[in-house]
Amino acid sequence: MRQEKIQYFTEKEEEFVNLLIEIGMKKIVAKMLVFFAGTPEATSRDIERGADMRQPEVSKALNYMMEQGWITSRETSSENKGRPKKVYKLAKPITEIMDCIDKETENKAHHKLALIKKLRDYLH
């Protein structure tokens, strides 16, 4: 029988996920970002187990994070015959990603404030 090490989020990591969700990040992206903050690289199966996500959620979050330029991938040969596995890792340090999130959140807030001002102008 094969043994594997299974990772679980700590209470602090769960809090990090919840904070990211509160500022407007999708839960699956928040979980994956926190997972990669503590893991140098992983396969999609590792992510499913470590972040407690289903495969479609992992794929969706990976696609979003790749579009943002936060994640890169490489192929590695599998232990058995068959398709090579993709291994994912952060493309930039977590601090740079947090800076991107900060700017995006700030831009959204400014946009919403501008819309509110426009609404107020309609009333006068």
C-alpha positions in Angstrom: 0.0 0.0 0.0 1.3 3.5 -0.9 1.5 6.1 1.9 1.1 9.8 1.2 1.3 12.8 3.4 -2.0 14.7 3.5 -2.0 18.4 4.3 -4.7 20.3 6.1 -5.2 24.0 6.6 -4.3 25.3 10.0 -6.6 27.7 11.9 -4.4 30.6 10.8 -4.7 29.5 7.1 -8.5 29.2 7.4 -8.5 32.7 8.7 -6.4 33.9 5.8 -8.9 32.2 3.4 -11.8 33.9 5.1 -10.1 37.3 5.0 -9.5 36.9 1.2 -13.2 35.9 0.8 -14.3 39.0 2.8 -12.5 41.4 0.5 -14.3 39.8 -2.5 -12.1 37.0 -3.7 -13.9 33.8 -4.8 -13.6 31.0 -2.2 -11.9 28.5 -4.6 -9.2 31.1 -5.6 -8.7 32.1 -1.9 -8.2 28.5 -0.9 -5.8 27.8 -3.7 -3.8 30.9 -3.0 -3.4 30.0 0.7 -2.5 26.5 -0.3 0.3 27.7 -2.6 1.5 30.1 0.1 2.5 27.1 2.1 3.4 24.7 -0.7 6.2 25.3 -3.2 4.6 23.2 -6.0 1.8 20.7 -6.4 -0.2 18.7 -8.9 -3.9 19.2 -9.3 -4.5 16.1 -7.2 -2.3 17.5 -4.4 -4.4 20.7 -4.5 -7.7 18.7 -4.4 -6.5 17.0 -1.3 -4.6 19.8 0.4 -7.2 22.5 -0.2 -10.2 20.2 0.1 -11.5 21.1 -3.3 -13.1 19.1 -6.1 -11.4 18.7 -9.5 -13.7 21.2 -11.4 -13.1 23.8 -8.7 -9.3 23.3 -8.9 -9.4 23.7 -12.7 -11.5 26.8 -12.6 -9.2 28.4 -9.9 -6.1 27.4 -11.8 -7.4 29.0 -15.0 -8.2 32.2 -13.2 -4.9 32.3 -11.5 -3.0 31.6 -14.7 -4.9 34.5 -16.4 -3.8 36.8 -13.6 -0.2 35.6 -14.0 -0.1 34.2 -10.5 0.6 30.5 -11.4 2.9 28.7 -13.8 2.9 25.0 -14.8 5.3 22.5 -16.1 4.9 18.9 -17.2 6.7 16.1 -15.4 6.7 12.4 -16.4 4.5 10.2 -14.2 5.7 7.3 -12.2 3.8 4.8 -14.3 3.1 4.8 -18.0 0.5 7.3 -19.1 0.1 11.0 -19.4 2.6 13.3 -17.9 1.5 15.2 -14.8 1.3 19.0 -14.6 3.0 20.6 -11.7 1.9 24.1 -10.6 3.7 26.7 -8.6 3.3 30.4 -7.8 4.7 32.6 -10.6 5.5 35.5 -8.2 6.0 35.8 -4.5 2.8 35.9 -2.4 3.6 39.5 -1.4 3.5 40.6 -5.0 0.2 38.8 -5.5 -1.2 40.5 -2.4 -0.1 43.9 -3.9 -2.1 43.0 -7.0 -5.1 42.1 -4.9 -4.7 45.4 -3.0 -4.7 47.5 -6.2 -7.6 45.6 -7.7 -9.7 46.0 -4.5 -8.8 49.7 -4.3 -9.8 50.2 -7.9 -13.2 48.4 -7.4 -13.8 50.6 -4.3 -13.1 53.8 -6.2 -15.3 52.7 -9.1 -18.2 52.0 -6.7 -17.7 55.4 -5.0 -17.8 57.1 -8.4 -21.1 55.3 -9.3 -22.6 56.4 -6.0 -21.5 60.0 -6.7 -23.1 59.7 -10.2 -26.3 58.4 -8.6 -26.4 61.3 -6.2 -25.9 63.7 -9.1 -29.1 62.3 -10.7 -31.1 63.3 -7.6 -30.1 66.9 -7.8 
